[in-house]
């Protein structure tokens, strides 16, 4: 009896399983994007719509602004004001500032997060730097607006919302000056 024959069958099974796993992993990316598109989760590339423009002048909500850079991104990034007190339903604008202190251009993308998490459903961004990738030239500083409305349907027990942006460098975007 040849001992190599069972090993050949095992090797073929392993190869088939590896190919199936690779294919499954490869298919997850478009599948995930489609799920996010259908459910509205992780939707950072387009503006929200505001249907009810009435202002709830009897209620205040405090919005706190936070900023972070992730990985090896050498940018400076900060909100120009750390908080504001607003009425649900009113149009608001906050400015953020980014700076690139390096000697080469870098492209990055901002991803928002909210605290408490349920606030994301009520935070309507009409204009945001997070909708597109941002490229900064060497030494450049840029101010960018976020125009938003807090939906009047925000639960009454939510009095403070934290909007936090994290900038991530787009891999391979750094162009060294030479």
C-alpha positions, 0 to 999 in steps of 0.5 A: 500500500502506498502511504503517499496516496492518503496524503495527496487526498488530504492535500487536495482537501486542504487546497479546496478548503483554502480556495473556498475560504479565500473566496468567502473572504473576498466576497465579504467586502461587497456583501458588507458594503451592500448590507451597509447601503441597505440598512444605512449603517456606516454611511459616511459618504453622503449627506443626510436629509432633514424632513422636519425643520421645526426647532424645539426651542424648549429643549437644549442638547449639548454637543461635544466635539472630539478629534483623533488621528489613528495609526502613523498619521502625523496630522494635527486635528482639532475642533475649533470649539469643544462644545455647543449648546443647541436646540433640536431642529436648528441648523448648526455649524462647527469647524474643524482644523487639520494640519500636515506638518510633514514635507509630503502630501498625505491623503486621509479619511475621517470616520465619525462615531457618536456617544451615546451610540443611539445618537447616530440615528438623530444626528443629520450631517448636511455637509461634512469633511468626512464625506470625502478623502482629504489631501493636504499638501506639505505644511498645509492647514485647512479648516473644514465645516460640519453642518448638522441638525439634531432631529427633534425625535431625539429621546428626551433623556439624551441631553449630551451627544459626543461627536468624535472624528478619527482620521485614518491615512489612506494606505499608499497615499504619502508622496515623498518629496525628493 
